[in-house]
Amino acid sequence: MNDGCSVCSPRVMTEIRVKLNLPETPTAVQGRLGGAKGVWFVDPDADDYSEEVYITINASQLKYDFHDEDWDEDAYDWARMTLFVLNYSKEPSPATLNIQLVPILSRQGVPFEAFQNLLEMHLDEDLEQLLSAASERTSLRHWLCSHGLEDRYRDWEILMFDNGTPLSHEEQVAMLLDAGFDPVGCGFLMEKMKNIVTQQCDKLLEKLHIRVPCSATLYCIADPTGTLEEGEVSLQFSKGFLDPVTLTRRECIIGDLLVARNPAHLPTDIQKVRTQHP
């Protein structure tokens, strides 16, 4: 389950926070350094206040060897000797099942009813959120920004018909809301919202991105201290994990867990493990 991870000094993470203007210092980053790529995390044996800068690379991270000139301070290529950060550790968000995970879990004995219940729960939560937002113009506009207007901010272009009407249902609703139309009192606007709901449901059924309440998307690393045994993991949250069923916030997860790679292709990409805490 280890796709290549190694340690770096705390000072490296401090520099990353400064360069990326982050609100707090990350504990792990995903990135590339020369011919190596993977995850780097803070060395647990290092002094948090040390100014020493080092980044270690292991064999599973190295995709091609460094060039001879990379070790020459006067001749090295800065691009090969710079850590490029793809992403960094942050507060976890709920995970989703997808078209890869569902067949594997089903093959391993998870009943169809479990997927059905999660899908219905996902749809109920989204529809409840939409119905609540649709009662007021500004709240519906906010819902559109978080659910239906991603293309506008990615491409900075709104596709139009020849008469100037936006092509997508989302943009048409946004235009009506910006013009002052009330979502409850405008039948045409509500008809467009029905089309948006249908699109959202079809997209969910096609891609099977089903939210799992008691789950989290995390960067996982191998235990550098050798404390954990085979099949054991340690999972702790700095700000706690809110259980959506009991609404209890927990700092540590206790019990059996399913750990999955993403993307997943083989049955071994999903494993059942047990938690272990100091």
TORFITOR-502644 format. One record per residue: residue in one letter; y, x, z of N, C-alpha, C, O in turn. Coordinates in pm, whole numbers, plus 50000, padded with zeros to 5 digits. Atoms other than C-alpha are relative to their C-alpha. Layout:
aYXZYXZYXZYXZ/...
end
This chain:
m498795008250000500005000050000501265008550000502365003150009/n498864991049992502275030849998500355004849859499565011649794/d499594996350134504245035649676500925012250002501735014149912/g499214987749994505815068349787501184998750093502204992750057/c498875000349906508015072350093500015013050079498975019250103/s499854987649925509375101850288501264999150085501984989150082/v498925000349902511975111350548501225007649950501145015949860/c498764992650022515565123150538500735000850133500364993950228/s499264998449876518035133850803500944988250021501364981849924/p499055010949974520265108050976501345001949930502004992149894/r498734997350065523285125250821500024994949856501064990849806/v500095005150137522045115250474500364985249997501104980749909/m499715014349995522155078450572501474997450032502064987849984/t498575001349970525625083150716500845001949874501794994549849/e499294997550124526815097750385499844988249903500794984749833/i500245011650087525235068350197500894988450043501464981549959/r499135010849951527095043850421501455002149956502134992749916/v498614997050038530385061550347500204998249850501174992049807/k499855000550145529825064849972499934985849947500664982349854/l500185013750049528705028549928500864990050077500834978050050/n499105008749922531245014950180499224988550066499614976950057/l500855009949934528524997050379500544997050141501165005750202/p499515003449866529314978650705499265007250112499805008850221/e500764992549900526574997750891499075009749930498795008349811/t500864989650057524315027650839498594994749977497974989750070/p501365004950026521025018450668498965009250064499245020850093/t501114992049947517695030350805499065004649890498265013749911/a500864996250113515995032450465500704996349870501484986849865/v499455002950132516955033550098498915001749896497975009449913/q500874998450117515145029449769500825006849892501935002449862/g499194992850097516235054249506499225010349922497995010449920/r500574989450082515655083949280500765013050024501985013050039/l499424986749985516245121149324499275009449906498145013549933/g500664991750099515495142249019498764993149946498844981849896/g501255005950047511875136148928499264991850104498134987750080/a500655007749892511115117949253500664986350015501874985049998/k499455013249971511525081049329499144993450106497964996750121/g500715006949892510545058349615500964995950109502114992350082/v499225004149883511805050649965500185011950092499235019250121/w499714989949899513515074550204500494993050126501294983750119/f499605006149873513935066050572500365010950100500045022650081/v499524990449901515455082550877498835006650071497914999950118/d501034992349932513305110051024499974996250148500974998250218/p500035004249860512125096451363500085011550099500385009350216/d499954988349910511995131851506501355007149996501555017050067/a498704993150016515565140851406500994995450106500874984650164/d498905003249909518645141651626500994991049926501524995049821/d499125009650068520775111251535501415005449980502125000849891/y498634994950008523965131251588500095013749932501155019949930/s500004987150068522935162451396500724999049866500674988749799/e499314999350128525035172951095499115005649890499565007249777/e500924994150098521975187450920499704989949889499494978049915/v500285008550116521385173750568498725004949933498655016349887/y501234996850073517865173150421499324987249952499404976850016/i500785010950058515735150650201498665005749959498605014849876/t501334994850033511985156550184499374991449890499674979649878/i500685006750111509815147349885498515002850011498105014350025/n501454997949997506065141749891499414998249861500104994149767/a500654999750132503535143149609500004986349933500134985549810/s500065013450061503315105349559501354995549945501414986249865/q498675003550051507075103749496500355007749873501145002949791/l499584991150109507285132149243499324996149869498104997049856/k500525004050130506875119848885500025011649901499185012049810/y500004987650079507815153148722500675010950084501515007950169/d499514988849919508615187648861501485002749974502024999449868/f498614995850018512115200648915500075011849901499105019249885/h499784988950093513535224948659500355012650079500855011950191/d499734987349932513895261648745501485001350035501835006550141/e498574998549975517685259848714500504990850113501624992550162/d499585008949891517775232048976500175007550131500865002750221/w499914992349877517415258849243501125010349995501345017850090/d498904990650017520345278849108501314992650025501634983149953/e498775006849964523655268749269501045000249889501934991749886/d499024998850107525575279648960499564993349871500374991649780/a500525005050128523335264148692499364986250010498974980649907/y500755012649986521825232148834500754988349936501984988549924/d499445012350056522375198048674500234990150115499274986250182/w499675008549886524195175748926499244986749995498914981050099/a500665013050012522485144548788498575000550053498064990650105/r501374998849951519025157948876499965003150149498925001550213/m499974996249858520115169249223500824990150083501264993450193/t499255010449930521895137049323499074988450034498284984149950/l500795011549958520275108949521500684987349948501784983949992/f499485012750051520835076749326499354988650078498134987350079/v500505010749913520495046649556499914987049922500914982049871/l500215012950066519005015349403500274988550096500924978750059/n499805010549900518974994449721499855006150138499425017650152/y500034994849864519144998150096499534989050096499584977250063/s500515009549902517724981750408501124990950049502244995450072/k499025009749952519494950350520499264989050075498044989150084/e500615010849924518894919050724499014992549911499364988749800/p501045005950086515624903550596500284985549965500934978250040/s499895013850046515514871150399498604994549978497665002249959/p501345005850022512604846450358499435004049866500165005049767/a500694996350124510064856350097499604987549923499654976449976/t500475011150082508804834549813498665003549937498415015149902/l501204998350080505424829749657500415000049854501474995049819/n499714999950143505284835549283498714998549921497634997149979/i501145002550089502984831748985498935010750013497795008649970/q500994989449978501274864649079499264998250131498055000450137/l500615000949868500644858049447499104987950016498064988750082/v500765012449980499364822249423498545001349955497664997650032/p501424998750039496184830049218499205009150091498035006550119/i500714990849911495304859249445499674993250132498544994050181/l500245007049874495714838649762498974989049984498124987050071/s500975010650025493784809849608498595005649988497644999950040/r501314993450017490934833349510499455004750134498245005150154/q500434995249868490844846249868499774988650100499504991250217/g500405011149913490324811350009501114991250053500834981950128/v498915008649954493804796650071499894986749926499894986549803/p500205013050066493414759150003501224995649920502344999649948/f498935005150085495444741249737501034992250081502224992550050/e499085008149919496944718450004501095008550064502205003650086/a499004991249938498734748250162501165002649904502325002349945/f498954997950100500624755549839500784987149976502004987349961/q499355012950022501334718549790501004996950111502114992450085/n499115002849887502814715150138501255008849997502355004050025/l498844991050009505054745850091500944995749888502164996349903/l499175004350112506244733149754500794987450035501984986550005/e499315012349960507074698649893501105003050102502184997150097/m499004996249900508884714450188501205006549934502355003749970/h498944993350074510884736549950500894989749929502114990449938/l499245010250074511904706649736500804991150095501954987850067/d499315008749904512774685150038501245006850057502295000650071/e498874992649944515024712350184501145001049898502304999049933/d498984998650102516844717849854500694986749970501904986249953/l499415013250029517324680749788500874995250115501914989150093/e499185003949885518584674850141501325007550000502365001850031/q498784992150007521084703050099500924994849890502134994149909/l499205005150111522234689049763500624986450034501794984250006/l499485013249965522594653249893501155001250100502124993650094/s498934997949903524684665950181501265005449932502375001449966/a498864994150070526894686349945500654990149905501864990749882/a499485009050103527264658149689500944989450055501574982149977/s499135010249942529204636249933501475004049995502344995750022/e498614995549996532354657249898500235010349889499355018549862/r499744992150121534014675049603499925015050024499265022149947/t499984985549977534604709549755498625005450040498255016450002/s501334995449958531144711649914499045000349881498195009149873/l500834999850120529494702549582500375011749910499505017949848/r499564988450079531594728949407499415012850057499015021749981/h500604988349935530344754649661498515000649969497985011549945/w501445000350031526734743449600499765005049858498815012549834/l500164995550138527174748849226500135015149989499375021549916/c499804985550006528454784249280498795007650049498505018549999/s501154993149943525374793249481498694996649930497685003249955/h501255004150063522824775549260500054999649847499035002249782/g500045002850142523964769048907500955007849912500925006349790/l499004993350082526774791948795499815015149996500785022549981/e500234985649999525094825948805500405006549867500915017749867/d499724994150131525544831448428501505003049984501885012749919/r498554997950013529324827848459500405013650059501205020850000/y499594987849933529574857048700499275012249945499715023549965/r500724988750058526994878348518500595003849863500755015749835/d499564997350137528324875148161501504998249982502045002649880/w498575002650011531954864348227500334992349872501354994849807/e499775008150119531634839247945499404986350021498264985150067/i500475013749990531314801447942499754994849860500694993749781/l500335005050133529484787947637500524985949984500404977650075/m499355012850025531244758147478499464993349874499005000049782/f500155007250126530624730747224501285001949919502275007249969/d498824998550086533054729746929501214992350053502354996050026/n498895008149947535114703247110500555005550131501464999550190/g499504993849878535634726247410499284995950127499625000650236/t500785004049883533124709547641498995010950034498315015949944/p501004989949964530984734247838498604995949959498264984049960/l501355002850050527434737147710499054995950111498244986750093/s500965002749891525594736848044500454988450087501644985650100/h499705010949908525354707548282500805005050120501694998150170/e499314994549883526514730148567501495001849972502344998350054/e498604997750033529714739848389500754986949977501934985950008/q499375013150019530404703648292500354993750135501434988150152/v499725005449867530104693048656501145007650066502015001650129/a498934991949942532314722148764501364996149941502364995450012/m498755003950065534954711848508500514986750056501704985350083/l499615013149947534954675848636500505001150144501484994850181/l499584998349861535174686848999501375006850008502215003050089/d498724992950001538034710848922501144990849955502304992749992/a498995009550048539824682048748500314989150102501214981050081/g499705009549894539674661349068499094988050008499334979150090/f500915011449995536814637348996499165000250127498715010850171/d500785001349877534984624449304498524998749963498194990449878/p501415000550038531184630449289499344986550027498444982549953/v500625012849969530344597049450500514989049907499754979949873/g499405010850078532714575949239499925001949850500354993049776/c500074997350144532044591748897498554999549953497775008549982/g501375001650046528854578948733499575010749902498435015349908/f500324989550098529004604348447499685013050072498745020150034/l500234987749925529234632848698498654999650070497915009550069/m501285001249930526264619948897498835000649902497755005449937/e501064999050101524244616648576499735014549965498595018549945/k500164985650025524884653448508499285006850117498495016050096/m500674994249883523784661548864498504997049997497695005350039/k501435003350014520484643448798499325009849904498205014149928/n500564990450096519934666248497499835013850065498855020850039/i500094987149932520644696748714498815000250095498075010150100/v501145000849908518114685248976498695001049923497775007949967/t501214999450082515514680048704499735014249952498595018849954/q500154986150043516154715048569499525008950113498655017550093/q500404991849885515844730148917498534997850033497815007350062/c501405003049969512524712448976499065005849896498025011549929/d500834994350107511134722648636499925015250012498865021049990/k499984985549984512184758648698499105004450116498395014350106/l500834996849885510494758649038498534998649967497735007150005/l501405002250036507244744448897499515010449899498355014349900/e500394990250103507274769148606499805013850059498805020350029/k500054986449947507944801048803499315000850135498935011650180/l500665000649870506434789649135500635009450103499935015950179/h499294992449897509104807349342500184990850121501234984850141/i500055009449888508174787949655500335007450129499665017150163/r499624993749874509894797149981498904998150104498274987650113/v500955000449889507634805450274500805001750129501355012550153/p499114999449883509414797250604499745011950092500675019150127/c500334989149906507584822050831499665012749920498515017149919/s500224988350082508024852050604501295008049990502355003350030/a498834991550018510374880550524499725010349890498605015149876/t500084989350099511044904750238500555012750064501715013150106/l499654987949926511114939950382499635012449921498795012049831/y500484986950043510904976650295498945004550098499195005450218/c501104995549914507554988450429499785014949979499825019849865/i500224985550009506885025050506498745003750075498304996650166/a501164994849928503885045150613500455005850134501565010950145/d499674995249866503805054750982500025015350001498975021549985/p499944985350003505055091050997499525006550128499325018650132/t500374994349870504015095251361498504999550026498025005950119/g501445001349978500335086051328499644991150118498524991650168/t500255008849885500655060151607499104988249964498244984350042/l500745011950042499205030951411498635003849945498465014149881/e501344998450054495535027651328499914993249864500844986249822/e500225006650128494105016350995500054984950019499404979450108/g499905014549993495024979950937500994994950102501064982950127/e498995004049902497814979851199501405002049943501645011349864/v498594998650039501544974551143500864997350122500404991250220/s499015003149897504634973151363501204993749932501774999649840/l498915007450063507304947651276500964995050107500634986050184/q498985003649902510484945151484501324997649927501605003949826/f498745003850063513864929751402501155003250094501144999350210/s498864996149916517154944051528500804987950044501354987850155/k499245011949966518794909651522499104988050029499584976750043/g500935010849970515684889251589499614992349876500344992249777/f500515008250109513634866751362499914985650049499214982750146/l499985014049959514264829351385498814992749940498724991049819/d501175007750044511004810151368500484986249957501014978950040/p499485012850046511844779751151499254987950055499744976650048/v500785011049945509124758951316500414997150144500694985750179/t499675001749858509884764851686501475002350029501944999350139/l498594996349983513514776251632500195009550117501185008950190/t499954989649898512774805051868500265013449933499625016749833/r499694987050057514274839251798499165010850068499145011950190/r500894989649948511854868251837500415013549945500835014849830/e499704986550044512444905551823498785006749938498915015049849/c501254994250050508794914351758499104988949950499054978050008/i500995009450052506174896651548498655003850057498225015350046/i501294997749936502864893151729498954991349932499184979549905/g501095007550064499574882851569499635006049867500105016949831/d500444995350131497934886551231501074996949895501764986849902/l499025001450108500094891050920499325002049865498285008649855/l500374996850137499644890450545501105008849943502285005149943/v499064990650062501294920250376499695000649852498555003149812/a500205000450145501794918250000500945009449929502105010749966/r499154992350090503074941949736500714990549905500244979349880/n499285007950099505624929049489500505009349890501395017449917/p500945010150049504664927349208498575002550047498215013750083/a501404999249959501024920049294499124996449881499394986749809/h500905002450114498194921849041498544999250041497744992649974/l501404999249958494964928449234499834993450137500794992350213/p500245005649866493324911949537500375009550113500775005150220/t499664990249897493904944449729501505001150022501935007650118/d498554999649983497674939849682500474990750111501644991150149/i499715008449883497544913849962498975003150106497775001550082/q500924996149895496034925250290500364993150131501534990750161/k499815005549866495564909650631500015011550100499085019650103/v499854989249903496774932750909500314994150137500584982150150/r499685004449865497384930851283501185008150051501375019650013/t498814993249949500534939551472499665008250124498765004950201/q500144991249884500804967251728501375004450042502155009149959/h498674996449951503834973751946499875009050122498925007950199/p500044990749885504635001252200500044992450131500014998550238/
end
